[in-house]
Structures are given as structure tokens and as C-alpha cells.
Amino acid sequence: MNRLRNTCLKISLGLLVLFLWLLLPLAADEGMWPYNLVPKDYLAKKYNFKVTDEWLNHLRLASIRFGGASASFVSPDGLVLTNHHVGRGAIQNLSTAERNLIKTGFYARTRDEELKCPGVELWVLQEIEDVTDKVLSAEKPGMSPQEVAAARQKVIAEIEKEASEKTGLRCTVVTLYSGGMYNLYKYKTYNDVRLVFAPEEEIAFFGGDPDNFTYPRYDLDIALFRVYENGQPLKTQHYLKWATTGVKEGDLVFCSGNPGSTGRMLTYDQLLFLRDVSYPFTIANYKRRQALLHEYAKKSPEHERIALNTIFGIENSLKATVGYQSGLLDKDLMAKKLAEEQKIRRAIEANPALAKEYGQAWEEIAQAQKEYASFFKPYMFFERAQAFNTVYFNIARTLVRLATEKDKPNDQRLREFREANLAAVRRSLLSPAPIYDDFEIYKLADSLKQLREELPDLMETRWILGGKSCEEVAKELVTGTKLKDLEIRKKYIEGGLEAIYQSDDPMIKLALLVDPISRGLRQRYEKNVEAVEVKNGTLIARALFKLKGTSIPPDATGTLRLSFGVVKGYVENGRKIPYKTDFAGLYERAKKFNFQPPYSLPERYLQRKSALNLKTPLNFVATVDSIGGNSGSPVVNRKGEFVGVLFDGNIQSLPTRFVYEDKISRSVMVDAQGIIEALIKIYDAKSLADELLGRK
Amino acid sequence: MNRLRNTCLKISLGLLVLFLWLLLPLAADEGMWPYNLVPKDYLAKKYNFKVTDEWLNHLRLASIRFGGASASFVSPDGLVLTNHHVGRGAIQNLSTAERNLIKTGFYARTRDEELKCPGVELWVLQEIEDVTDKVLSAEKPGMSPQEVAAARQKVIAEIEKEASEKTGLRCTVVTLYSGGMYNLYKYKTYNDVRLVFAPEEEIAFFGGDPDNFTYPRYDLDIALFRVYENGQPLKTQHYLKWATTGVKEGDLVFCSGNPGSTGRMLTYDQLLFLRDVSYPFTIANYKRRQALLHEYAKKSPEHERIALNTIFGIENSLKATVGYQSGLLDKDLMAKKLAEEQKIRRAIEANPALAKEYGQAWEEIAQAQKEYASFFKPYMFFERAQAFNTVYFNIARTLVRLATEKDKPNDQRLREFREANLAAVRRSLLSPAPIYDDFEIYKLADSLKQLREELPDLMETRWILGGKSCEEVAKELVTGTKLKDLEIRKKYIEGGLEAIYQSDDPMIKLALLVDPISRGLRQRYEKNVEAVEVKNGTLIARALFKLKGTSIPPDATGTLRLSFGVVKGYVENGRKIPYKTDFAGLYERAKKFNFQPPYSLPERYLQRKSALNLKTPLNFVATVDSIGGNSGSPVVNRKGEFVGVLFDGNIQSLPTRFVYEDKISRSVMVDAQGIIEALIKIYDAKSLADELLGRK
């Protein structure tokens, strides 16, 4: 009797907890919302802002996916604004030893001077279609997680192929809520993209790595491109008008971009995996490469020019990952996550029906983490190509896999080689971006060294390295490959598996050698980890749906999202941080560091200082929810006018990868007014400013 | 005018030559004839022998394909007679260190004692169907040789698959006349085969390698097996009755078996390729392995037991190949082949219509030989697995390729993995034949050494061998693999590509490593050599058809053929060689060599000598056309009665691979009477003799 009463009591307590938890308000302005799930009621209620379809569609069609990041149309003539660090690769690829556009900046005074960027492709989201029912209908009772995953992938491949063929658009199914929802995204793509304007890196990335992910900031982190279609500038009605008045504290603003990934719905065990296995590995790896490339860059200015873009990327990722990890190392944050999860689990366990349906989900995910940890290292080194740090390997592997996959039925291919993605794969293979063999040997030699250090006993390691030094092997591979030549790549694309098998290109042979083990590890990951996570993630999401509907935002997935918040300063260690910075602050900070790198300024900033209105805002912060991938996102006011471009988050924003927070976490923008001021006063780019301001 | 007249004159001369050449009679009793092309008129005319369908069908259904060689049913209870050297592998697999059946021989006095032979499969040809039109209809105008080959392969795969499914038989399309004719062969297969009787190797292979391919011979090269079906001896009406009277000189006899391959229709350039590229390589390789394995066998009696079967095979092949090569090195033979070819070519060139259709065929084949020579060595080492001389590699490669191929559409698979062959592939993979690791390491180490000597600069060679000794590598591979375990093999068969990719078995990894280069070389061979040879071989065959119909026999293709000739002695270097030998001769020859190996005799032959009728014929020769693969072929008289079993050809018969000859070239048989005499007098096997003689 006692035991029974106890149980009853537990259940009542559990339901009570569940009930209370449901009553908790949605955490503030949390959420990077898919365009079809924007919380209109919340915005209406909290901000008295009515989201119309017209407003939403216009912003969506003016938003651009630029590589893994974001951008927007800012003129009716196809002008595109993004961050300098988003366009950095494209700018680097237009540079040579004689013409270092990263260092000098660039401005095309006429359209004829605009520089075509090889390999750059922009995507604009045309339509979202809910295909959840179609995808979920693939699941039949009694299927294993692996079978469910395979069945869903088959349906997804069919949907993508059919939609791509029907619309001519790039169609891809996006998995939301860990598989609780599937949406088909249809993109228009643009391949003729030309550089219009880039400032000097000194001002675009003022403060360098030390100031990255901090605030206050003073960066003109912008670049302007133009989309061409049929050799003419793209005419578009969907572009953002420039705001005539600047933002002020308390203003509601919106951010439209492509946040890469968040982990707010991850279970506690998934967080532990990141904290204890994945991030330590990644961080150590970034640090190693950072040190390595700085050594390389020291050799000469040309070495520095070649390495700098890669160093930039590594340091940016390193700082971000360290920031994410800081959240996971924060005992309070983890305790909060655990408590939240236990609350849900207890509520579910207290109800036998719910317990039966959802109770096992967390434990199964926990088991999958253990399995993942058991092969994480070889998975990173082989399938994720950690061991082969050279673009040549990426090209060779893509050629090898393209040849293998394209002969298979669409739904049985590796995801990245599905019909809907093939055109993009081919274009990426034919990118004429420059490759510097000396640099490739240097990187590859070290990653091979890492392979030898970490997985010395694997047969593949011993085969590749034999008794030789990693430098020797790297040199032989890089000097032996002919993959720099686009015509050769074309021949492999056309020749298919036969050309691949008959190849004596050492890089192709290396890609072939490691393909079986890589695929084996990928299968283990996809079947024993990913499929289990998706299956159980779906269960957890369904449980949450039952409790909350779609009032909780899905985790970021690298696809277009709308977030919102207010322009707002914050208090850090008792010190008040104002919401904006200005040009005056820029000069002060440079002076404080004696104008020494990374606080040096381009010559013209010193010459033109007196021409500037030093009070013009340069950067500002807002509480809009964002994460890596949002770089380049336009930020607009209630009228949908461009008020700034997101380029960073402060260091306190990084742990929001896992838990939303808005007291001290901020997104950092370049202010629209600062952009115009610089273009006119510093760069003599009045016609460009006029185009932005709509003054022709 | 002069030039024109000249041309006319040439044409007339050409046609005249062609005409004369057509009048030449068909060369004597030449031909290993497919059962549907037996030259009945010729037999009727020359031998006054009427071939009835009943006679032919009975002989066909009593004939058996045993591995790559031949056998026949010799009792209504499924008794099968073949050569000891054909059944050698099966007998070896039943042997252990304690029970060496190769050495001691074996006789099952009761059915219970008959020993089941793992992995042995016998085929009996049920039906031949002409599918030439179907296959040739795949060719469309304007196709390249490669496209024609692919189109034909597709049709062939469909035909095989459909017929296999329809009949439940093992159906395979045989290419005759270099692609001039395609026939569908349908086999019934038997997998429960048990050893009934084997003599001691000393008498089965009396004279050993020195006497192999010579005559006079004194060998009891026989072994008897029994086919079971559903656990019971197979009841069959199609078996050969034992001849009650022996053969005598001049008797017409027939041989029904599976000659492997001949090259009588090869062009002169193909012969040059064999003479200058292929045979020198093969002979050197056999010699190397012969010496190597003799070294191994010397280590201990158990080493000898393990190695002897392989040594036997190598020495047999070596002697045969040296014999074939002796033909190609014979200037007269080559001059004759060249003259014949030039005669045809001149005739064709003299006629513009014929010249246009067939004129290029020889030159294109010549070019293909040059191409083949350019990659022959790596092709042998990788695709033909010369570099990996261990059964483990064969198993691993078959597992890897089975997994890869079975996911492909039937017609796109490597030929040996087509639907019709899959059951046999699976059975071969699960053969429990014993494997001796020490022996495998020994063989593999040397073949790796060969690889290092011959192709040291290939990336694959360096990967596999690294800085290590070949012995180390071989040891690591063989001791590391788990493929000896049949359960493990089963798991790979069932697990498919996923199990293969996730495998950490070093032999599987090796097979994966060399698969791309091997497939690349195979593609080069199939497309640039084989397809060109088939296309142009077909053209040449068509030209010959126009001139001669099917009165010329097609080259051997390892399929069932009927040949005929007369029992006949010959003159060698002025010395008359009688058509038969007897037991008396056996003892004389043994004595001449002091009964020392390989002229030693089993103990019981010394003890029972007095019981024997020493005049009983032991071996005899006839002019029947044969080649390797005919071993074990039954030889019958006009009544279709069994008079002997073919087990060899004399050394002069080897060049008939390329040119038929019947003056001194002879096939060598064990005489039916000698078999009975030995069974009764030496082996106390009266009940077995009674079964053969039909006296129950």
C-alpha cells in the first residue's frame, strides 16, 4: 500500500511539475525562426508589431545565402551586401602576389571594373513547402532506426529530385526539430557574382583576433558584390531600402540570415559528448593549425598573403568553439540543462502512456553517444578528412565519390551527391580558385603527422606513410597530382569511374585508398549515431509538440531564419556597455594600441579623419538571437529598412548555442550610417552610396 | 590505263587464290566440335559412321564438367570416372597430416565409407540453344567496339538471367568463333560428390613431371567419385557402358570433354603477342614458383604433403605452356600461320567490297596487341592477382567484389558476378577446403617480392610494402586475416558492402586497396583489347563463314566438345611408337630407374605383380584432337562404349594449340581394360569393377 501510494503521489507530483512547466512563458525573444513559423502573435502582443505576408516575403526574397553565411540585396540593380569576412575567400581568390585585394581593398568605379568571382554561388529562398507527412509516412511499424532513416532518406531524395525537375530550382529538404518536421526549401541560384567594393582588411577586421567576438567593436566588416544575369546586372524589386534614420536604444529590429547550427534541443548526454569528446578534439586541432599557419605566414609577405585567409577562418572557428565550450564548462548552465531535461523526463515517466512512447528516447541517445565516442577519432581523420588537409584531397575525393555515386539510384547516394545537388558539386569542382602547392604541402604534411601521432596502428596510416617522412609523402602527393588543371578535373568528371580507376594521379589514388574506411566510418555514424539521434530526437520533439506546439523554435540548420530583438546595451562586470560605437571610438582604440597591428588603420583613415563626422555610429548591438552563419545577415527596422549588417556576437553570446540568454548576450552589427559615411568620406564612393540610398 | 589494268589483274589473281584456297580440304580429323555442330557428313563419308541424335544425346548427358576439366558417368548409380589429377584437389582436401590420401590412395568398400568432397561441383550440359541473332541484334550502326561489347554483354546477361530463372539450370552464353556465334548452354549442377576410389599417386602419376606430356606412358591416372542427390546415389540412365572388347589400331574413337582453349583462329599478331609477351612472362613465373615450392616441400614430409598439389598444378601448366611456346618458336609453324593469314587477307583485299568490310580487322587486332603489351605486366600483377599468391586474397577479393557487384544491375556487373553465376560464387566462398597459413605466408611473401622487383614504382606497391620486408607483410596479412573461418565469410557475404567497408580484416583491406587499379586495368583490357579482338574476330569469322560455312571448328572455350580420331601409333625420330603400353612395360620402366621416384611403385604393385596379366593394355594413344581441360574425358568406341579415359597428350600435341596436326600429335588414354585389371588384381576392388562392368 505504501509503495502504491508513493507511486500515486509521484505521478501527481510529476503531472503538477509538467503543468507548471507548461505555464512558463517562452523565454523572451528566443528563436531563429523559419519563415513559415514566425511567431506573429508573440510579436503582435509583445511589440505591437503586425507581421504581414508582404513584409515577410519581401524580406525573405531580399535575403541571400552566401556560402555558409548570409547577405542581402540592397539595390534594384542586384547589389549585394555582406561582411568582408564572408566575402573574404572570393576576394582572396581575386588576389595575387602583385595585387593583394585583401590588404588594399577594392572599389570598382564603373561596372566594367567589377571583378567576376570564380566559384561563388548565391541562393535565394523562393518557397517553403511542408513535406512532413510525406516523409514521416515512409516509416512503417517495426522498422529499426536504421531502416527508418533509410526509408526517410529515400522519400526525401524523391521529393528533392521531383521538385528540382519540376521547378528548375535547387530543392532541398530541411530536417527541423530533429526530424519532427520536414520542409522542402526551393532556392533560385546565381553564379555570376562580381566584386564591387571591399575595404582594407585593417578596417574590416580592426582589432583582429583579439577583438573578434568582443564588444565594443569598431569594424567596417562589409563587402559589396553585384549579381549578374545573362551578362547584365540583375534587376530585382526585392531589395532592402536603406533606413533614412538610424536605430536607437529600445528599437525593435529583425535579422534575416542563415544561422548554421545550434544545440538547444540536444539532450544532456549529447552536450556531454560535445564537452568531453568533440570540442576538446576540435579545439586542440584548431590550435595546432593556428600555430602551424602562423609559422608559415612568417616566412615572407607572400607566404602571409597566402595563409592569411585560412588563418582567419581557423581563428574565427577556434574562438567560437572555445566560446561554445565555455558554456558547457559552465556548471550552472549544465545544471540548468540537466534540470530542464529531468523535469520533462519525470513528467513523461509519471504517465505510463507517455513513458511507453517517449521514455526510452534519452537513454537511447545516451547509448549512441558512447558508440560515437568509440570511433570519433578515425571518423574525424578519415571521413571528415582531418588527416588530409589540402584542397587537392577534397577535389580528389569529390571526383572519386561523384563517379561512384552518380551511377547509383538517387535515393541510395550519399546525400551530397543527390540529383538536386549535382550541379553545385560540379561547379565547385570546377572552381578556378588559385591553389598554392607550397602551402598545400605544408598543411598536408602536418595533418599526416597528426594522423601518424593519433592513429599509428591503422593499416591505412601505415600504407600512406610507409617508412617515409610526412613531408616526403605530402610533397610527392601534391607535386604529383595534376588536379590543379581544370581541364583534367573536367576529364575526370566526364570519364566517371573508368577514368578514376585508370588514373595514376596520386591524389586520386589516395582518395580511393581511404574511401572504404571512410565510408565504413560514415555508415557507422549514420546508422548507429545519427539515425538513433534522429529517431529519438523526433520522439522528444513530438513529446514537446504535444506539450507546447511549435511555440518553441527549432534549432538552427544553416537555412534562412528570422530572429528579432531590441537595440540595447548591457552591463559587463558592473561596467555599462553602450549600444553603439562611433568613428571617434575607432581612432581612440587605434591610438591606445599605438596604431600597431591588429589596431593599425589604413593610411586613408588617417588622412581623411578630419572629413569624417566622428559621431557617426559605426557598430551597434541588439538582443537578436544569432549564431555563426548569421554573418552578413541584414538587420532591418519595423519598416523592413536596412539599418545594419550583422558581423559578430559578443563573447557572452557564444554559450547561447545551447541556452538562449538576453541579459548580456548580444549580436554585433555594422551600422548603416557608418557604411555611408565611410563610403563617401573615406572611399570617395559617392555613386555607390547613392545607389544604396536610392539616389540615382 | 596501265594502273587500272594492273588492279584488275590483281583482283583476278586474288580471286583465283581465294578460289584455290577454298578448294583445300578440311584438315583431316581436326576439331573439338560443339555438340550442335558435329560434322556428321564428314564422319559418314570418311568413317562410314552415322551419328544419330540418340547416340549424341546419350554421350552428352553422360559427360561431365569437373572443375575446369572433364569426367563421365560410368554406372547407373551415379559413379563418376575422371583422372586422378583432375580429382587431385578434392582428394588433397580430404587429406590431413595423419591420413594422406594422395599418397596412400583410397577405396570405399561400402557406400558408407564414401567421402564427401567439400566444394566440388559437377555440371552436366542439358541443352544448347542458339542465341546468335539475339546477341548480334544488340549491335547498332556507328557503335564503337567498346559500345558493341557493352551492348552484347547486356543482352547476354539478360538471356542468362531469364533462362536461369525459367529453367532453374545454370545458364551461360558461350562465345564461339570469336563472336561469330553465340550459344546458350544450360547445365544441371551436382554438389554432393563423394570420393569412391583413388589409386596411390605413385601409380596415378608414374614417371612424374619428367614423363608428363610424353609417350609411351604407364599411368593409372584415374579416380572414381559418386554423385548423390538428396542423400542417395544418383540414379541415371545416361552413363557409359564399359566396352567388352578393347581398342585396336585403326579403331575410330570419340572423346567427349571440355577442352579449355585453343588459338587456331588467332591472328598472326596475336600469336606474336603470346610468343613475345605473354608466354615468356608466364613461363618465367611458373619456373619461379616451381623452384620456390620445391624448397618449401623439402622442409618436412608435412610441408611436402601441403605443397605437392600446388607443385603438381604448376609443373603441369609449365610443361604445357613450354609446349605451346615451342610451337610458336617453330619457324615453320609460324611461317605456315603467316602464309595462311596472308592468303586470306590478299583474297579479301583483292575484292573492294570484302576489303571494305573485313580488310581492317587484322590491323586493328595488331594495334590492340600493342596496347595490351603496354599494360600487360600490371594487369597480370593486379587484376590477375599475380602479386597476391594466396587463397586468402582470392577469398577477400571475391567477397569485396561480390558486395560491390550484386548491388548493380545484372548487365553492368563483372561477368563472374552475373545472376546466373552467383550461387556458384557463394558456394566457392564457403568451400571448407583446408588452408595452411604457413604455406600461404610463404607463397604470398614471394609473390610480393616479385611485385617489388617488377613494379617497384607503382604507388600501390609502395603502399603495400612500405619499408618492410615482404615476409613481414605477408605474415601480417595472413596471420591477421580471419577469413579461414567460414562463419566470418558468411557474415561478409550477408553483410555486403557495409560489412566490407567496416572490416578491419587486413586481407579485405588489401583487396579493397588494389581493387581500383585492378578494375582500371581490367577495363583497359576489356575495352581496348578484348572488345577490339571480339569485334574484329567476329569480322574475320564472318569472312570465313562466307567462304566455308561452319565446316571449320571453333576454338575451344572450356565447354563440352566432341572430337574423334583413330587409335594409332606414330614414328618419332625414326623410332616406331606403338599405340599401346601394358603392365609389363610399367614394371620394365620402373626397373630401369631402379624404382626410384618418380619411378617408384606402390608396395602392392610389387606384391601383386604375379597376379596381373602383364599383357593387359594400360595406356593407349589416338589422333583425337584435345587440349588441357580434356583431362578426364571419356573415350568411347562407335557403340558409345567406354574404352578409356584421356589423361594427357604427347609433347608433340602441344603446338596443336595453334595448328592441328595428326602425324605425330597424340592424345593419351588410360585403357578401360587396364583399369579393370588393376581394380581386381591390385586393389581387391571386385565390387567396384563389377559396377563398372554392369555385373551387379
Interface residues (C-beta under 8 A of the other chain):
Chain A: D407 K408 M459 E460 R462 W463 I464 L465 G466 G467 K468 E498 I500 Y501 Q502 S503 D504 P506 K509 L512 L513 P516 I517 R519 G520 L521 Q523 R524
Chain B: D407 K408 M459 E460 R462 W463 I464 L465 G466 G467 K468 E498 I500 Y501 Q502 S503 D504 P506 K509 L512 L513 P516 I517 R519 G520 L521 Q523 R524
